[in-house]
Amino acid sequence: MPTELTRPQPDSPDSSPKHIDKKPRLGSATPQNGHSPPHLARPATPTFMNRSTIVQQPGSHPKFVYPPKKEKVKEKTSKKASKRKQRDQLPEPCSSDDIIARDVAALLGQETVQSILADGTERSSPFEYGQELELVVSELSSNGESLSVVRDSSPPWVVITPFALPGETIRARVYRNARLHSYADFLEVLKPNEEMRDMSRVKCRYFGKCAGCQYQMLSYDTQLSLKRNVIVKAYQNFSDLPPSSVPPILPTIGSPLQYGYRTKITPHFDTPARDLKKFGLPEDGAQPDWFRIGFNKIGTRHVMDIEECPIATPVLNKALGPIRDDIIKKLPTYKKGVSLLLRESLEIPSLSKSSSSSTVRSPAQTGESSSSAADDLASQVEKKLCVTDHKGTIRERVGPMLFEYTAGSFFQNNNSVLVPLTDYVRDAIFPPSSPLPTGDNQKPTHLVDAYCGSGLFALTLSPSFETITGIELSTDSIKAANRNVKLNQLSRSFTSETPPIPEDKEISFLAGDAADIFSHVKSFPRDKTVLIIDPPRKGSDEKFIDQLIEFGCGVVVYVSCNVHTQARDIGMILRKSKEKAAESGSGKVYRLESIRGFDLFPQTAHVESVAVLKMVDVGDVDEVQPHGDAAAMEVTIEPVPGS
């Protein structure tokens, strides 16, 4: 019989999927430079979260006496001790576990948490593994899971469950206990939140089991409101800024596509050799019952068999079936599990008589009318296909711009929202309704795009600047960005509204040096320079922020795929800016102008954020407290229906 999907045992490590950085972090340690990144101070932590309040007596763990010549027993016991030690440590700052820990502590309340810690019962769960509970959901976490507080237990406890909504009564089964909270499988809704839950909206047959989506049963307006609240809580918990330094969080910008938007998916399967030997293959060549290709089941490392994904583009879904069939036919040849790559691309025109590879001539080159050339171009490049080779070339259109990059490299996975995103960044730098009072002589002229990747922001914003420099650690990304400059100078459709990038435009992409990120742009006029940073999920490190403060450009636009590390970094930028002004007497500091979320992943709890900072006179900003109580920040959280 095929193996059933079962829960990990209580002592197993956390099986929730972890985020993997897709972009290198500027200033980070690398095997080449041999340097360790400087310690990034954790934001001021409320006293009830402080390590010193946890009762942990040295040597309290059992001391194992190992018999001689039984190395396997010693190794096994050492692993258990290591897991126990790891369990007792506080979570990594800004990690998923840290975000949950703060949500749990806030829900229980400071007084309750301090009482539990004083008793030393923060890990004494009142619930056993496998115990079924009836719960009333209190709220949603920043990760999209439901939080239910049980106050009549000893000690009071929080239970985390997926797919449930505030105000609902649910039945759940505990599968793992942690510090001040437990994780439980969602079994059923006993009393639904009818204002929020509408299962007719669900378009995926795997929803409720697959770990990919959390919000398919919600209206899109509700999803956007919840994502705004995530940003609000991120700045409350991680920025360490007083309320006066944080402007109101603006409404989240939605995605034009709510389904069929993902241009990249990575289904995978586990090592088939053992089950192949044990169960064999069906004689008719069909897929074995024990073999699964797809994505992880929620809260586990078990792979679910998934034949289609409604949030992926139609091109990827069409390609997934034949790819699955081919793998099943070749199953005996796989000795290890494999992570697949399916990425959508515009079809790159093949070699023609008069043009080189990947090139389509512009109207000016061909002598054709603009409209006929554009129609001809559209007939060629708008054909889409699925690329599965990690080293293959992807072509993507963002507005009038074309981008090419390696399939395995980083690029945003929702093309439909990239034009609104890049337009918003441009308008934040050059507000259309707020002309600069001092005239054009103060208009930004130079752009520095840190973490530039293959040039998304540098190229889409290039018409607005005289000089553009992109900085990256990845040499492959630098090569792609330089190719994209030429691609958009010669090879895309042009109109009077979308002219080509002039060949004499000063655009350069350079490899960054962790020791001096801004060494290539020291000649840029600071008051007319804009810095865009779009770091990986870990955010920027203190070394990079120190260089940012020292460089002192007029405008900073921070685009982030992790609002929690963004909040931490923004807080550090404002504090260090104030410290530098006090030391140097410059009279100039950064002020946080705006924060707005962008929904690049509808149906999920994930939200991205754009924060804009401007250099202003010290007298134009409110006092920034170096160690303000972030928990006291009064930023409005939108009410959740039915809660």
Number of C-alpha atoms within 10 A of each C-alpha: 7 11 9 8 12 9 16 16 11 15 12 11 13 16 14 14 14 9 10 9 12 13 21 19 24 26 24 19 15 13 7 6 11 8 13 11 15 13 9 14 11 13 22 19 17 14 12 20 18 11 12 9 13 19 13 12 7 6 7 7 11 7 8 10 8 12 9 8 8 9 11 9 13 15 12 11 15 13 12 13 16 11 14 14 11 12 16 13 9 15 15 11 18 25 17 16 15 14 21 20 20 20 21 23 21 15 19 20 12 14 10 18 24 19 15 20 17 13 12 14 19 21 18 16 21 15 20 14 16 16 11 17 15 15 20 22 24 21 21 23 24 24 19 22 20 23 28 30 20 19 12 8 12 13 20 20 28 27 29 24 28 24 22 32 32 20 21 24 20 21 20 24 21 21 20 25 20 18 17 22 27 24 20 23 22 20 18 14 17 13 12 18 19 12 12 19 19 14 10 9 13 16 14 14 12 19 17 21 18 21 20 19 21 24 25 24 20 19 15 17 11 15 24 23 16 24 26 27 23 24 27 26 25 22 27 24 27 27 30 29 31 23 20 15 18 24 13 16 19 13 15 23 21 19 22 16 16 19 18 18 22 25 23 23 22 13 21 19 21 18 14 19 16 10 15 15 10 10 13 13 20 10 7 6 10 11 16 17 13 16 20 20 21 24 22 23 20 23 21 17 19 20 20 22 20 19 14 18 22 17 24 21 20 21 17 25 19 13 18 20 13 11 13 17 14 10 15 20 13 9 18 14 11 14 12 10 13 15 13 17 17 25 27 25 24 21 19 21 16 13 12 11 6 9 13 12 11 16 17 26 20 22 18 13 10 11 10 13 12 17 13 11 21 19 11 13 18 13 10 16 20 14 12 17 19 23 21 20 15 15 12 12 20 24 19 21 18 16 15 16 22 21 22 22 24 18 22 18 17 16 22 12 18 23 19 20 21 21 15 17 20 18 15 16 21 18 12 18 19 15 12 10 7 8 11 13 7 8 8 10 9 12 17 21 18 23 27 26 23 27 23 27 30 29 29 21 24 27 23 19 16 21 16 17 19 13 18 24 21 30 26 27 23 20 14 15 25 23 16 19 28 17 17 22 27 14 20 21 19 19 21 25 25 23 15 7 7 13 14 22 20 15 12 7 15 13 21 16 26 20 17 22 16 20 15 13 21 20 12 16 18 9 8 18 15 18 17 17 23 25 22 21 22 22 26 21 22 21 23 22 21 19 19 21 18 16 16 18 18 13 18 22 23 21 25 23 23 22 24 24 21 21 27 30 25 30 29 26 23 27 24 23 23 22 19 20 22 23 15 17 16 14 9 9 9 12 14 22 27 28 27 19 17 17 24 19 27 26 25 28 22 27 22 19 22 21 26 21 25 22 22 21 23 21 20 15 14 17 10 12 15 13 13 19 15 17 14 16 19 22 20 13 21 14 17 11 15 12 10 17 14 14 14
